[in-house]
Amino acid sequence: MTEQTPGDEHRHVPLPEDSMPTGGVNAPVPVAREATPAVDPRLLVRQEGVKGYLGEFRRRVTSGELGSLPVVLALIVIWAVFGSLNSSFLSAQNLSNLSQQIVGTGMIAIGVVFVLLLGEIDLSVGSVSGLCAAIFAVMNVTHGVNQWVALLSALVGGAVVGLVQGLFFAKVGVPAFVVTLAGNLGWNGVMLQVLGASGTVNLSGKDIVSRLYSTIYGEQAAAYGAAAIGVLLFVGASVLDARRRQAAGVPSRPVLDIALRTAGLAIIAFLAAYTLNQYKGLPLALLIFLIFIVVLDFVLRRTAYGRQVFALGGNIEGARRAGINVAWIRISVFTICSTMAAVGGLFLAAQIQSASQTSGGGNLLMNAIAAGVIGGTSLFGGRGSTWSALLGALVIGSIQSGMNIQGLSNAIQFMITGAVLLAAVVVDSLARRTQRAAGRA
């Protein structure tokens, strides 16, 4: 028989006479079987219903695709332990205060997530946050500059810092670790210079930054309305994505799948709204934090730019050969990181109502990086989400809050937070090893 080329499976190929089957020329000639079309495994999972989803979950866990499962379990354990030790930990007042207190660190952690997705690190975010808080306070309070101009100047200052560091990393070739370590020292010096001899500038409490942090919507409709809008946006996005996939002829989520996910989100959202309403209501700072998470998650998951960030973190050489502008992605990611550090620094300044020589210092840098890693973003790049910042900040904030209620010292807090961070990195390393063994890394 003559050799077939791809695409010839359904063509009749004449056989030479000496290869005719027994029975002569008129005997029936075997016909090649039609190729069986490949079936997307996700379709098989959905067709099997609950059994299929349980099997898929088991497969993902055994192959190291843990996602946010470890941090969610850790958060449940932390809340259960501290709740059993002191009932006030799970009170509406404490949880509401916790939701505000994590915003500053969480904003910085969002930017750190972007850098971690490249497999890099930014050690300057603490100093940058303090510098930008100082810029706003000095311009608005000391020099009487319009608060909106001062706010914009602080954000632009953060973006410029990230741009400079990104250029040194992407264009000059200095390792990110060295660039940002130098930035951690240098920008701290610039902050001290901006603050001047006094070293501390107190905010008025009536400025835009203070109001963004301290405003709480006391009407119950605000929290429930925000929860409802979030759920509706999720449903709309899910249905739109399903229709777009169906139009393209690729597998999409069935209605039942979307309904179950929506129900789960609704339970969490309305339970959170109910808890907040039991105290004062919906904090504006928390709402802004969630908006940043959702918008930047959309950028990472649903845009070409976001896919390029993941590609670069997964395989830099493959990304370069695919035509991705590696230098541009690196510079833009460090710019986003420093801009988010500026946003976080402003919220932290509003929290303590001042910008001082200690702004951006202490354990802020470690907490911001730890939040991203503990939340599920891989230190090795290519895997993570902006939701990691929320989950990680909740874990760290819950540990600190619970220990403060128990009256434990900062030393104990640091040791436990460090142990949690180490555990998160160990889980990430073991997951990657399992993925390699399963041929998924």
N, C-alpha and C positions, 0 to 999 in steps of 0.2 A: 504494500500500500504506500502511496506517496505521502511524504511528510506534510502535515497540516500546519498552516500558519494560524496565528490568533485570529479568531473571527470566522474560521472555516468549519466550525463544529456542525453547522446546519446545512453545509453544502454536500451534494452527492459527488463522491470522488470515484471515478472509474477505476476498476481493478484490472490489472493485466490478466491475460487469458490463463497463464500458468498458475495464477493464484485464485482462480474461480473455485467456489465450493463444489464439493462432489455433487453430481447431479446434472452438470452441464451448464451451458450458457443461460438456459431459462430458469435455473434454480434461483430462489429468492436471495437477494443480496442483503447482508446485515446492514441495518441503518444505525448510524451513531445516535446514541441517546442525547436528548436535549439536556443542556447544562442546567443544573438546579440553581435558581437564583439565590444569592446569599441573603440571609435574614438577619436584620439588626437584632443583636441580643437584647436590647432594651425593649423591643416589641414582645419578645418571648416572656420577659419578666412581667410585663404589664398584662399579658394574656393569662398568666398563671394566677393573677390576683394577689391576695395576701401572702400566699405561699411563695410566690415569685419574689415579692419584695423582701420577705424575710431571708430567702436564699441569697438575694443580691446583697443585702446588708451583711450577712455572714461572710460572703465572698470579699466584700470591701474591707471588712475588719481583718480577716485573715491575710489579706494581701497588703496590709499596711496603709490603706486609704482611710484614715481615721477622721479626717476633717476636724470639726470643732467638738467632736464627742468628748475627748479627754477633758477639755476646759469646762464644758457644761457639767460633766460629772463632778469635777473638782469644785465648781461653784455650788452645786447642790450639797456636797459634803460640808463645805465651809459654812454655808448658811445653816445646815442642820446642826453642826457642832456648836456654833456660837449661839444659835437660837435655843438650844437645849441648856446652855450654860447661863444665859440671861435672856429672858423673854423680851426685853427692850430692844434687842438687836433687830428683831423682825418687826418692830413697831413701824407704823406709817411715818412717824417723825424721823426715825433714824434712816429708813430707806429713802425718804424724800431728800434728806440732807446728803446722803451718800450719792444720790443721782446728780446733785449739784457739784459736789466736791470732786468728782472724777472728771468733770468736763475739761478743766485745764490740761491735766496730764493726758486725757484721752485725745484731745485735739492734736497734741504733739505726737502721740502714738500713731495717729492716722498717717502723718507724714513719714514717720519711721517705717511704717508698713511698706510704703512705696519703695524706700531704699532697700529694705530687706528683700523685696521681691526681685531685686537685681542681684541678690547675694552679697550686698555691700553693707556698710554700717556708717552712721553719721553720729559722731561723738560731740558735735557742736550744738545740738539742739537746745540743751539747757542754757548755754551762754547766749544763744541767739534769742531765745524767749525772753531772757532778762534784758538784753539790749533793746529789743523792740518795745518792751514795757517801759523802759526808761525813756526812749524817744517820745512815746506818747505822753508820759507824765510831764517831762520837762517842757515839751512844746505847749501842751494845753494848760498846765498849772503854772509853771514858772514864767513862760513867755506870753501866755494869754492867746495862743493861736487857736483858731476855730477847732472845735473838737473833732469834726469830720475830717478836716485837713490833717490834724494830728494823727487820727486813726489811719487814714490812708498812707501817711508818711511812714508809720510804723510797719504797715503791711508791705509797702514797697521796699522798706529797708530790709525786711526778712527775705523778700524775693531776690534782692540784689546780692545779699550774702550767699544764698544758695546758688545763684548764677556764677558768682566768682569761684566758689568752691567746686562747682560742677565743671567749670572751664579748666581748672588746674587738674582735675581728675581725668576728664575726657580728652582734653587736647594736649596737655603737657605730659600726662601719663603718671602723675604722682598718685600713689595708692590712696584710696578714699580714707583709709584708716589714718594715714599720716596727715592728709589735708584737713580732715575734720578735727583731729587731735590738736593740730596747730590752731585751728579755728576756735576750739574750746577755750584755749588760753587767750588768743588774740582778741576775740569778740568780747570776752569778759573784761579785758583791759579797756576796750572802747566803751563799754557800758559804764565803767567807773569814771572814765573821762567825761562822758555825757552827764552823769549825775552831779559831777562837780564836788566841791569841798563838803557840802552838807551830807552827801551820801544817801539821802532819803528824800523822796518827794511824795507827799501824801495826796491821794486823790480826793476830790471834793465830795464824791458820793452821788453827785448829780450829773456827772459826765455820761456820755453814751456807753462807755465800756462798763461802768458800774451799773447802769440801768439794765444793760443786756444780761449781766450776771444775776442781779438781785430781783428782777421782775418775776413775779409769780402770778399766774392767772388763777384767781380764786374761784371763778365760776366753774361748776362741775362740767358744764357743757364744753369747756375748753379742752379738758383732758380727754373726755369721751369723744369729742369731735375730732381731735388729732388722731386718736386710735382708729376711728371709723375711716378717716381720710387715708391713713396708712394702709388699712386693709383693702379699701377700694382701689387704691393705686396698685397694690400687689395683684389683685384680681384682674384689673385692666391690662397690666403688663403681661400677665401669664396668658390671658386669652389672646391678646394681640400676638404674642410670640408663637402660640400654638397655631393660629391661623396662618401666620407667615410661613411656618414650617410646612404646614399642610399644602399651601400654595406652591412651595418649592419641591414638594414630593419627598420630604425627609420626615423621620419619626418625630412626633410631637407628644406632649403630655395629654393623656385622656382627661375627660371632664372630672372623673372621680378623683384622679390624682390632684388636680388643681383644687377641687373642693376640700380634700383632706388637708392640703397644705394651708389653704385659706383658713380653715377651722382652727388649726394649730396656731397660726399667727394671730387670729382674732382672740383666742383665749389668752395668750400672753399679753397682747396689747391692752385689752379691756381690763385684765387683772391688774396690770401696771397702772392704768388710769384710775381704777377704783382705789388702789393703795394711795396714790398721790392725792386723791380727793379726800381721803380720810384725814389728811393733815392740812396743808394750805392750798394745794392745787398743783397745776402744771408749771414747773419752772421753765422760763424762757430759755435759759442756758442749756437745759437738757434737750429742748426742742431743736435749738440751733445745732447742737452736737449731732443729733439724729439726722438732720437734714444734710449736714456735711458727709456723714457716713453713707447715706443713700445716694447722694449725687456722685461722690467719688467712687462708690462701688459700681454705679452705672458706667462711669468712665472706664473703669478697669475691665468690666465684664462685657460691655456692649459696644465698645468703640474699637476702631482699628488701633488707636494709640494704646489702649489697655492691653490688647492682644500682643502688641509689640513689646510692652514691658514684661509680660509673662514669658514671651519667647526669648527675650534677652536674658532673663534670669534662669531659664531652663537650659539654654545652650547658646552661649555667646557667639561661637564660631558658626553654628547653624543659622543664627539670626543674621549675622553679617553676610553670609552667602545667599540668604533669602532676600537681600536688598534692603534690610532695615538700617536706617541711619543710626548706628550705635552711639555716636557722640551726642547727637541731638537728644536721644532718649535719656542718656545719662545726665546730661545737663538739665533737662526739663524735670527729671525726677528729683534731683537735689534742690532745684528751685521750689518745687512743690513742698518738699520736706521742710525747708527753712521758712516758707510762707506759713505752713501749718504750725511751726514752732512759734512764729510771731502771734498767730491767733491764740494759741494756748497760753503764751506768756501774758497777753492782755487779760484773759480770763483769770489767770492766777493773780495778777496784780489787782484786779477787781475784787477777788476773794479776800485778800488781806488789806485792801484799800490803800496800797502804796507800792512804789517801786523803790527798791533799795539795793545796797551793795550785795545783799544775799540773794537777790532775785535770780532765778535760774540755777542756783547752787544746790547744796545738800544732795539729796538722793533723787532729785528730779530726773536727771539724765538716765540713771539706772532704772527708775520706775517707768519712764516712757519706753525705753527699749524692752524692758521686761514685759510691759503690757502687750506689745506687738507679738513677742515670742510666745508668751504664755497663752495669748489668745488664739494661737494656731498658725501664725505666719512662720514659715521655715527660715532658719538662719542660712540655709544653703541656696535660697532663691527659688523662684518659679512657682511657689505655692503659698497662698494666703489670701486675705480679704480685709477690707476696711472694717468689717464687723469684728475682726480680731482685736482692734483697738478698744471697742466697747467691752467685749468679754474679758480681755486682759485687765483693763482698768477696773472692771467690777471685781475681779478676783483680788487684785492688790488693794483696792479701796475697802473691800469687805474684810480682809485680813487686818488692815490698820484700824478700821472702825471697831471690829470685834475685840481687838486687843486693848484699844483705848477704853472700851466699856469694862473690860476685865481688869483694867489698871496695870497692865503689863508694860514693861519698859521698852524704849525704842530699840535697845539691843536685841531683845527677843523678837521684835517685829522684823528687824533687818535679817536676822538669822532665818526666820521662817520664810520671808519673802525670797531670800536667796535660795533656800531649799526648793521652793516651788518653781523658781526660774530654772534651776538645775534639772528638776524633774521634767519640765516642759521640753528642754533641749534633749534630754535622754530619750523621751518619747518620740521626738522628731527624728532623732538619729536611728532609733530602732525601727521606726516606720519606714524610713528610707531604705534601710537594710532589707526589710521584709519585701518592699516593693521591688528592689533589685533581684531578690531571690525569686519573686513571682514574675519577673520579666516586665515590670511596669515602671521602671525608673530609667 
